[in-house]
Amino acid sequence: PQFGMGNQLLALKSAVAMARTLDRWLVVPHYQSNNGRGKYVPYGALFDLEVFQTHVPKSITMDDFLELGLRPRRLFDMALPLQTVHQHFDYFTDLQVFGEGAHALNASISTVDDNGVEHHIKLTDEDLLRKYGAMDDQVLAFSTTYKMFSHFIDRMLQKEVSDSWSVSVIPARRVREAANAAVERLRAPTSAEGTAEDGKFACGHVRRTDFTELCNVSDSAWLGSL
């Protein structure tokens, strides 16, 4: 996981497409808070894991995967800019995804033009099958799937994955309850003498999980308690 929540979900979406194309099980990574620099949060703590696995049945969380004792023998490096690469490797190291042994780092899946600018190679479903479909690795590990998958050539497969993705990611029950509690608080009367109409609001948008540090809310304690 790297960058903010939106980018981490985009990476997960690419991973879903890749796993479906290769007909492999998907290992669902943790969400990393604080814009990819904080603690690792299990997917099910933020999103409804049961719903996700209903639409992506061949999936397993990283914690459950590690309990199986399976380990990848190499890591495919997507070679994102250097300031973010260490985050990808830290995740594998922190969770001991490779066990106690060292892992082999595969050649970078990117190209560098004549001006020294690095470009990601965005893969289609046909590219994935050609490059990884015949590999005998029991586990395929990628440093990131962000911006890795481009599009489907197989339109039927594209529709299948798109339809399942659109309904597979919803907030976990605890998150929904917290959001409802926040809405009720925002709709509450502004004073003891006020009416319910006084508490109308246009929009309440919580974009980041570290929003309490960014928003100047005078009564933010109740937000943190949710």
Disulfide bonds with the S-S distance in Angstrom:
none
